[in-house]
Amino acid sequence: MKLITKQLLGSVGLVLTFAQSHATTAFDPNAAYLLGDWNGKRNSLAEQGIKFDANITVDTAYLADGGYKDQQDPTYTSQLWLGSHWDLEKLLGWDGVSVRTVVTARQGQSVSVDQISDPLAPQMANVQSSYGRGNSGSRLTEFSLEKQFKAQGVSIRVGRFGMGTYFNAMSCDFQNTSFCAAQMGKWQGGTWYNTPVSQWAGMVKYQINPELSAQVAVFEFNPTNIKEKEGWNLSTSNADGVTIPIELVWQPKSAVSGLPATYRAGVMYNTADKIENQKDIVTGEAKDHSYGTWFVAEQQLTQKGSGKQGLHGFMNLSVHDKTTNKIDNMQQVGLKYIGLFETRENDILGLGLSRIHVSDRYRESRSRLDKPAEYNLELNYSYFPTKWAMLRPNIQYVINPGATSHVDNALVLGLTSKLTF
């Protein structure tokens, strides 16, 4: 906790120093960024082809009742995000070429790990989405170059990036990981690495028509990438096979009730050659492949005024290789209402429910796992006092944490806070 507090105070101090020396419009409640437009320099750089995005997110969670341990102090997890986008067509005249960079740093302790979970039956989800894949030091989360062939509707991306950035992607308006970002990286995390982890990869996207696209990528499979102190290790010496995701993306402007939506369907195949992460989950026998599939739907259901205001529904389903994966399927559904109140058009009221099913074969081999699934429920309200600040108080309820009856259902009180610099 002291480390988190020190880090946040240091970050805020840096922000204040930068703001005082570079921007007279910092902290403007009507601005898009906490630091404003840097006396117009930010807008000028954007026109020249250079854009910056930076934010810090803190997830606070308190175990109010149940779980593996009695009530403890709240825990905090944080993520600092520093990104940039360089349009080399504007900067250098290179037609359709751009570069994307992202550096992240995570810190903190998790209520799910320290208080909710039985050590013999860890909670499947995590009540703090900014926790995971190590919390020590920084990571190169993305450094990629994209070339667009506009006339042909084709784009090619190469470099280092996370699978969930471009595949199985969905919005993230919740604190629980079972409602946040690409779910494949959570339930088949031995072979699918989400942000903040990056991998060497090449990706091709084909825009079939304005609403329909298809994409495929080849990611180096290197378990070294997920280790805590390997965030800047670019070596391929421990690579073993590749992970290949294929996805079809349909983004109709007029779907249900004539309103916009995004639908994704995809499959992934991993070719790892008998490594530690690719073993039979029960017998320990080495395996040389793994697979999974997913379907994502995000649909606006009603419209209040214009734009995104109104009721939205979402769904995420996945099925996994039960031989090498203890989770064989997952279902997630929820509703979000954007702009519930007239004067709060950007605020979001959210409700989500997830079911995480343990493979019967794996469960039968572990006496502690006497429940078929873990369920996570979250009710939250995302409050935007300004465009650059967000507070998300939430209530979470975890049923059968770790798919066991030996741990009481857990009631968690949470708060996500975010500043966009």
Secondary structure, DSSP 8 states (H G I E B T S, - for coil): -HHHHHHHHHHHHHHHHHHHHH-SSTT-TTSSSTTTTTTTHHHHHHHHTEEEEEEEEEEEEEEEEEESS-----EEEEEEEEEEEEEHHHHH--TTEEEEEEEEEEEE--HIIIII-BTTB--SS-S-TT--S--SSEEEEEEEEEEEEGGGTEEEEEEEE-HHHHSS------SSGGGSS-THHHHTTTT---TT--EEEEEEEEEEETTEEEEEEEEE--GGGGSTT-TT----TT--SEEEEEEEEE--SS-GGG--EEEEEEEEEE---S-TTSB-TTT--B-S-EEEEEEEEEEE---SSSTT-EEEEEEEEEEE-TTT-SEEEEEEEEEEEE--STT-TT-EEEEEEEEEEE-HHHHHT-TT--SSEEEEEEEEEEEEEETTEEEEEEEEEEESGGG-TTSEEEEEEEEEEEEE-
